[in-house]
Amino acid sequence: MDLHEDYKRMRKTEWKVVDAIFNEMWNYKYVPSDLISKKAKLSDEETLKALRSLGGAGVVENKIVSYLGSNLTFKGITLFSLKKLVEKGKLDMLGKKMGEGKESVVYNCYSEKFGECILKFHKLGATFRRIREKRDYGDLHLSVLTVRSAKREYQALRRLFGIAKVPEAFGWEGNAILMELIDGREIYKLKLGDPEEVLDAIIEEARRMFLAGVVHGDLSQYNVLLSDDIYIIDFPQWVEVPENKDTSLDPDSNWKQLLQRDVENILKYFKKAYGIEKDINSVINYILTE
């Protein structure tokens, strides 16, 4: 996907169709084409022509159910999000792709308002479908779930900034989060000079997050960055710690299990990589101490 070229190729009528689909996709797994025409203020012929073009470009998925309906692909929701950030004056230049994983694609970018930043686009695919089997998300298109994933991470970053060492989030649109560029590398890519100090710092950040009511949910050596300090990144799976912190009152609350898994992941890595051992119960008790 060449995001720069895809963005430049979009026509005015196609943007109208993409906007209409985004605004209605919360109510339909596939938005009816006649509703797209109405919301985009286009004739049926103009809409169908745009849908054919967008479908061929991989921007939308067109499907005949009991009617002709459409929804946005990852490319489509990404283009929509990019356009909204530009329109709101938060993004001025898109740079090169910095990395791509199972759940996101990251670009560097520039904002006249915020300076050099990164733009993270959430994506959900096979990994999410496996999770979906175990939970009731209803009959929602992946585009909706992808937007929700980005929104959740944005909310976590906004909640934690100034309390824990996380990137500052400047904006959220669709599946995109515009955030501070941290000039660092994941700790698994480094040979740490003082690994025990780094481990203690990570535990301290887990404690600060907990005191702010957040458990990361997927903490590991892959989402801890080291620059002049350590930073915790990647929060789409975070869970909220209830104020009473009593799971017996909320049987669906799994923050304790996720906190234990987070700590276990970090301790296992430092034991394997550096031979450092800490008692997991002592670490968890420290994190839970208010």
N, C-alpha and C positions, 0 to 999 in steps of 0.2 A: 504494500500500500504506500503510494507516494502522496502523502497528505497535502503537500504544497500544490502539486498538479491537480489533484482531485478537487481541492478548494477552488482553484482558479477556473476549472472547467464548469462549475455549477452555474446554471442559468437562473434568471429571476423567477421564472415559473416553477423551476425545480426547488428553489429555496422555499417558495410558498407551499409546495406540496410537503416538503420535509417538515416545515413548521406545523402544518395542519396535522400530520401524522403524530408528531411529538405531543401536541396538545390533546389528542384524543386517544393515545395508546394506553392510557390508564384505564379506559373503559372497554377496550376491545383487544383481544389477542391479535386480530387483524382488522385494521380500521377500514370500514366499507368505503369503496371508491366514491360513491355518491356523496358521502359525508365529507370526504376529503375535498371534493369539488366545492361543496357549500362553504366549508371553512376557509378554503384557499381563495374563494371568489373567482373560480375558473370554470369554464364550460367543461362538460363531461369529456369532450374530445381533447381539450387541452390537458386535462388531468390524466387521461389514459396515455396520451403521448408522453407526458412527463414520467409517468410510472414505468412505461416501457423503457425509456432512456435510463432512469435511475436503477431499474432492475438489472439492465444490462451492465451498468457500471458497478453493481454490487452495493449500492447505497441503500436500497430497499429490498425487502423480500415480498414478492407478490404471490398470493395464494388464493385459489378458488376453494372456498368452503361451501356454504350455501349461498355465497355471494363472492364477488371479487374483492379481496381485502389486501391490505399492505401493512407492513411494519418496518421499522428501521433495523438495518444490520449494524454490526459494530462500526463499520465505516460510516454509516449514516448518522448514528448517534454521536460519533466523534466529530464529524463535520458540523453538525448542528451545534455542539458544545463550543467548538472553536469559533464559530460565527458569533455566538452570543457573547463570548468573552471579548471579542474584537468590538462588537457593537457597544458594549458597556465601557469601553475605554480602558480595559484592564490588560489587554494584550496587544502589542504592536508588531512584534516579529517572532516568527516561529523558526527555531534552529533545527539542528539535526537530531535524529533519534539517538537517545543515550543508552537505551536498553529495552528489552521486552521479555516479559515472563508469562506465566500461565494466566495471571489475573490482571495485568496492566501493561501499558506501553508508555514510556517516558521520553519526553523531548526536552531539550533546553530551549529557552525562549527569552525574549526581552520585553519588558514593560517600562514605558517612560515613567510610570507612576511608582513602580516597585524595583526597577533595575533588572539585573539578570536573575532569572527564575527557572523553575522547571514546571512542566505541564504534564500531569499524570492522567492518562486516560484509563479508566477501569474497563475491564472486559470480563465476561463470564462465559464459560463454555462447558467442556466435558467435566471439569472438576466440580463446577456448580451443579451440574445435572446429577452427579452422584450424591451430593448433599441434599439436593431437592427431594430425592426419593425418601429421605428420612424425616423431612419436615413438611408441613402443610403451607405452601406458599400460594395455593390457589392456582387458577388457570391464567397465569400471567406470562407475557412474552419476556424473553431474556433481556430485551432492551429496557423494560421497566425495572427489572431486578438489578441491572447494571447501574442505572441511575441511582437507585436506592443504596447500592454499595458505595458509590462515590460520595453521596450525601452523608452516609454514616461516617466515613473516614474524615470528611471535612468537619463534621460536628466534633469528632474526637480531638482533632488537631486544634480547633478553636477553644475547646474546653481546657486542653492541657497546656497551651502555650503560656509561658510565664510561670508555670508551676513545675513542669517537667521539661527536659531537653528534647523538644520535638521541633520540626520545621514550622515556621509561621505560614499559615494558610491565608492567601490573599483573596481567593475567590473560588466559587464553585458554580458550574453550569453543566447540566446533563450528566455525562459520565466523566467530566474533567475537573481536576483540582489544580489551581494555580498556586504554587507555593515557593517558599524560600529555597534557594539553591544552597545545599550543604556541600562544601568542598571537602569531601571525605570518602573513605572506602569502607566496605563491609569488613568487619573484623576477621571473618574467615579467610579473607584475601591477604591478611597481614601477619607478620611475625611480631607479636607484641613484646615490647621491651619489659614491661611490668604488667604481666597478665593478671596478677592478683588484684592490683589497683583497678584495672579495667573491670574485672568481675565485681568488685565491691561497688563500683560506680553504677553498673547495670542494676544491681540489686537495689541500690538507693533510688534509681529512677523508677523501678517497679513499685517501690514503696510510695514515692511521690504520686505516681499515677493512681495507686490504690486509694490514697487519701483524697484524691480528687474524684473518686468514684468510678475509676476506669481500670479494667483488666484487659491487657493487650489481646490475649486470646490466641496469638500465633507467634510469640516471642522466641527468637532463636538467633544464632550467629549470622543469619542472612539479613536481618533487619535491624542490626546495630551498626551505625556508622561511627568511624573514628576520624576526627579532624583535629582541631585544637581541643576538643572535648568529645564526649560520646553523645550520640543522638539516636533516639528510637524512631523508627519509621514504620510505615505500612500498618494501618489500623482498620481495614474493612471488617475484620472479625471481632472487634472489641465488644465487650459486654459491660453493662453498667452494674455497679455494686449498689444494691438497695441500701437506703439509709439505715434500716434496722440490722442489715447484714446477717439476717437469720434465714437460711435457706429452708428451714422447716415451715416457714410461713408462705414460702413461694416454691413449691416443688419443681417448677420449671426453671428455676434459677440455677445456673451451672457455673457461676463465677468462681467458686472455690475449686472445682475440678480444673477449670481453665487456668487459674492462677498456679495450681500445682504443676500442671503440664508446662506452663511457661518457665517456671523455676527449674523444673527437671531438665528441660531442653538446654538451658544455659549451663547448668551445673555439669551435665553430661559432656557438653562440648569442651568446657575448660578442663575437665578431668582427662578427656581423651587427648586434647591438644597440648596441655601443659602439665598434666599430672596434679592439678590442684583439686583438693577434695573439701567439700563443705557439707555439713549435715542439712539435708533438705528441710527437715522439720524446724530446725533452728532458723534457717533463712525465711521460711514462710511465717514463722512466729514473729520475726523481726518486721517483716512487711506489714503484718496485721496489727502491729503495735501503733496505737494512735498517740 
